[in-house]
Amino acid sequence: MNEEVNSKIRELKAEVYKKRLLDELKLAAERFERLGYKVTISITPVDTETEEDK
């Protein structure tokens, strides 16, 4: 039970961290666009599954 709770807490913390990073990227992109740059951001999740997991 305790490990399940800890796992869920880690997941939620990771989601919060990811949201903060995305917000910072958006702000940086807006700043560059105001300076006349075209900004394109592409974020692709990495497949973390190993051969053993398959």
VENMOFEN-V114308 format. One record per residue. PSI is psi in degrees with one decimal (NA if undefined). OMEGA is omega in degrees with one decimal (NA if undefined). D_FIRST is the distance of its C-alpha to the first C-alpha in Angstrom with 2 decimals. Layout:
psi | omega | d_first
PSI | OMEGA | D_FIRST
PSI | OMEGA | D_FIRST
//
This chain:
psi | omega | d_first
-48.0 | -178.1 | 0.00
-40.0 | 179.1 | 3.81
-36.4 | 177.4 | 5.46
-42.6 | 179.4 | 5.12
-45.3 | 178.9 | 6.40
-39.4 | 178.7 | 8.75
-43.4 | 179.3 | 9.88
-40.2 | 177.7 | 10.77
-44.2 | 177.7 | 12.52
-42.6 | 179.0 | 14.40
-45.4 | -178.3 | 15.47
-39.7 | 177.5 | 16.77
-39.7 | 178.8 | 18.55
-39.8 | 178.8 | 20.14
-42.1 | 178.9 | 21.38
-44.4 | 179.3 | 22.89
-44.4 | 179.8 | 24.53
-42.4 | 179.3 | 25.90
-42.5 | 178.6 | 27.34
-42.9 | 178.4 | 29.01
-43.4 | 179.4 | 30.55
-39.4 | 177.5 | 31.89
-41.7 | 178.2 | 33.37
-40.1 | 177.0 | 35.07
-41.7 | 179.4 | 36.45
-43.2 | 178.8 | 37.84
-42.9 | 178.8 | 39.54
-41.4 | 179.1 | 41.03
-43.0 | 178.6 | 42.27
-40.3 | 179.4 | 43.93
-44.3 | 178.8 | 45.67
-39.3 | 179.0 | 47.02
-37.3 | 176.9 | 48.20
-25.7 | 177.9 | 50.08
0.0 | 176.0 | 51.78
9.1 | 178.8 | 52.95
150.8 | 170.9 | 50.52
129.6 | -175.9 | 48.93
130.0 | 174.2 | 45.18
126.0 | -179.9 | 43.07
129.8 | 177.5 | 39.39
124.8 | 179.6 | 37.51
122.6 | -178.2 | 33.82
128.0 | 178.7 | 32.49
145.6 | 179.1 | 28.97
137.4 | 177.1 | 28.99
110.0 | -177.2 | 27.86
4.6 | -179.8 | 25.27
130.1 | 179.5 | 24.94
173.4 | 178.3 | 26.40
-36.0 | -179.7 | 28.51
-33.2 | -179.5 | 25.75
-25.1 | -176.6 | 23.49
NA | NA | 26.43
//
